């Protein structure tokens, strides 16, 4: 990364950090949800992009983090405890499912993870004494727009830095080796299951924290908002559109998808899913590697040196 790119990144970060000083609540709220989408797409891409496992159940970690935070704070525990638990519980859950799930490959792994989201949504509906069920869970945290905005911004920036470090480390090399040929990677001494479990747990922790920020701001949860099909497919579409397996791809894809939905006022689940389908078809036909791998994007980046 050149000095110009580093300066540009810090400039953007500083610009976003000053927005609460003058921007209206509508724009802060939109950016907050945009940053949450970016964090979800980034965390998904650790497994889906760098390791090559299509995880259709990434929303499970988001929902577990949101409900863990909401239930604990609802019961009177400090917000800090809720945030810590929203990271630890999804990570522990990811570690627990790693061995049985990673025995599956390809479409079998994708279907199994998607079934996990459906199962958790049903459990959230049925354990109404804990989650509020279809009535919903109300969390009295007050109006937290600005703190939640800064936390979501920090989450995206931190995740971007972590991704850069991972891609330049032995862990990143191991993940790419697993993606290209897992059997060959193991022959060369890479403990595939260890790295897969470690990556899934890290991905789950970030998604869980994003879910906690989401709950902290909205103060209200119902199962479809955190375990629904739109939440499950969103990070995947964003990563594939922007360029799965790249640092900037999930961020770029999340920005385009969320901006597109906001402009068109696509507020219902069915219209949002239609948009995801159209975007996936267009990416598959005209940009299989995503925007970040297109010739136009490479030319634009080459000028920023």
N, C-alpha and C positions, 0 to 999 in steps of 0.2 A: 504494500500500500504506500503510495507516494505521500510526500508532505502536503501537497495540495489536497489530496483526498482526505487526509486526516484533519486538516484545517476545515474543510467543507463539512465533515461529519460533526466536528465540535461546534461549528457555526450553527448547523441545523439543531443540534441538541440545545444550545444556548437560546436559540430563537423559540423553541418549544417551551423551554423553561420559563421564559418571560411572558408567555401568553396569558396566564392567570392574572397578570397585573392590569390587563386592559381588554381582553377578549370577553365576549358575552358568554353566558352560561351554556347556550345552545352549542357553540363551537367547542367549548371545553368538553361537554358531554359527548359530542360526536368523536372528538379526538381520543377521549378516554376509551370508548368502545373500539375505536380503530386500533389503539395500542394493545388492547386485550386480544383483538383478532390477530394482530401481528405476533404477539407472544405465543398464542396458540399455534399459529402456522410455523413459527420458528422451532418451537418445541416438538411439534409433529415431525418436522423435517429431519431431526436427528435420527429418528428411526426410519422414516419413509424415504428420505433423500440420501443420507450418507450410508445407511446400513442396508437399504433396499427392501425393507419389510413394509408392505402396505398396511398400516395400522388404522383400520376403520373404527376402532374403539377409543381413539384419543379423547373423545368427549367424556368418557368414563372418568378419567382423572380430573378433568375440569369440574365435573359434577360432584365427585367425591370431595374435592377441595372446597367447593362452594358450600355444600351441605355440612361438612365438618366445621367450617368456620361459622356458618349460620347457627348450627345446633349448639355449639359451645358458647357463643356469645349470647344466644337466646337464653341459655341456662345461667347466665350471669358471670361467665369467665371473662377475663380481660381480652381486649382485642388482640394484643400481642400474642397471647396464648393461642387464640384462634388462628392467627396467621402461621404460627409455627406448626400447629397441628395440621393445617391445610397443606403444608409441604410434606410433613413426615408421613401422614396417613396414606396419601396416594403413592408415595414412594414405597412404603411397606407393602401396599396392595400390589404394585407393579412387580416388586421382588417376589411376592408369593405366587403370582401367575406366570412368572418368566419360564420356569422349567416346563410345565405342561404346554404352554402356548408356543414356545419356541421349538418344540418338537414338530410343529406344523410348518409347512412351507407354502409360499405362493397364495393361491386363492383360498386354501384351507385356513391359513393364518388370518387372512382378511375377514373371512366369514365368521371365524371364531371370535375375533375382537369386536366385530359388529354385533354379534349376539350378546356380548358382554354389556354393551350400552343398552340394548333392549331389556336385558334382565335387570339392570340397575334401575332403569326407569320404572319398571313394574314394581320393584321392591320399594322405591321411593313413594309410589302411589299407595302401596299396601301397608307400609309401616307408618301410618298417619300419625300415630302417637309420638313419633320421633321427628318425622319430616313435615308433618302437616298435611301430607297427601295431596289430593286435588284442591283442597282449600288453600294450601300454601303455607310457607313458613315466614313469619315476619320477624325481622331482626332490628331491634331498636338501637341503631348506632348514630342517629342524627344525620344531618346533611353533610356529606363528606366529599363533595365534588372536587375541591382543589386538592386535598390530601390524596384522594384516590387517583386523580389525574397525574400527580407527581409520581406516585408509586407505580402506575402502569407505564409511564414514560421510563422510569428507572429500570423496570423489568425488561422492556424492549432493548434499551441500551446495554444492559448487563448481558442479556441473551446474545446480542450481536457480538459483543466482546468475547464471550465464552465460546461462541461458534468459531470465531477466528482463531482463538487459541487451540481449540480442539482440532481444527483442520490442519494446523501446523505441528501437531504433536504425534506421538506414537499411537495414541488412541484413535485419532483421525485416520491414520494409515491402516490401523487394524479394522476400522469400520468399513473403509473403502475395500479392503481386501475381502471382507466377509460379503460385501455386496457383489463383488465381481465373481468370486468363486469360494464358497465357504469351505469346501473340502480341501482345496489347495491351501487356503489360509491356515487350516488346522495342521496340515502336513508341515508347514513352515513354523509351527510352534505357537500359533495364536489360539488362545483358549476362547473359542467362539461364544460359548454359552456365557462365560463371565462378562465379555464385552457387550453382548446383547442385553444381558440383564442389567448391567451398569447403565447402558444408554437408555433403556426403557425406564429405569428408575429416575434418572436425571430428567428425562422428558416429562415424566409424571409429576415430579416435584414442581417444575415450572408451570405446567398446566393447572396443578392444584392451587398454586399461589395466584394465578390469573383468575381462577374461580373464586377465591377468597376476596380479591379486589372487586370483582363483579358483584358479589353479595354485599360487600361493605358499602358500595355506592347505592345499589338498588334497594337494599334492606328488605327484599322480598324474593322468595324463591318458589317456583312450582316445577315439578319434574320435567315438563317438555322444554323449558327454557335452557336447561343445562344438559339434559340427556336426549334432546330431540334430534331428529334427522338433520335439520339444518345445522345444528351445532356440530354434529358428527362429520358432515361432509365439508363444511366451510373451510377448516384448515387445510384439507387435502387439495381442494380446488385452488385455494390461494397459493399454496406452495407450488403446485404444478403450473399454474398460470405464470407466476413470477420466475420460476426456474428452480425446480427441486434439486437439492444438493449444492446450492450456492448460498453464500451469506446474505446477499441482498435480495434473492429471489422471493422468499416468503414475505419479506417486508413490502416489496413492490407489489406482489400479488394481493396482499391484504388491503393495501391502499386502493388499488384499482377496484376490487370487488366491493369494498365498503362504500367507496365514493359512488360507484355505479348504482348500488342499491339505494343510497341516500338521494341521489339526483332523481331517480325514477320513483321514489317513495314506495319501494317494495317492502311493505310492512307485514305481509302475510307469509306464512311458511311456504305455501305452494308456489307463489310467485318467486320467492327467493330460490327455491329448489329448481324451478325452471331456468332461472338465470345461471345457476351452477351448471346445469346440464348443457346449456348453450355454450358457456365458456369452455367447458371441457371438450366439447366437439370442435370448437374453433381452434383451441390449442393443439388438439390431436391432428387436425388437418393442416394447419399453417405454421405452427410453432411447437413441434414435439418436445423440444428441450426447454420451453418456457422463454419468457421475454429476456431474462438475463443471459441466455445463451444465443440470442439472435444476433445476426450480423449488424443490425441497426444499433442495438444496445452496445455492442463491442466498439463500434465507431464512436458512439457518444462518450463512453468511458475512456477511450484512447485520447480524447481531446482534453480530458481533465487530468492533467499531469503536472 
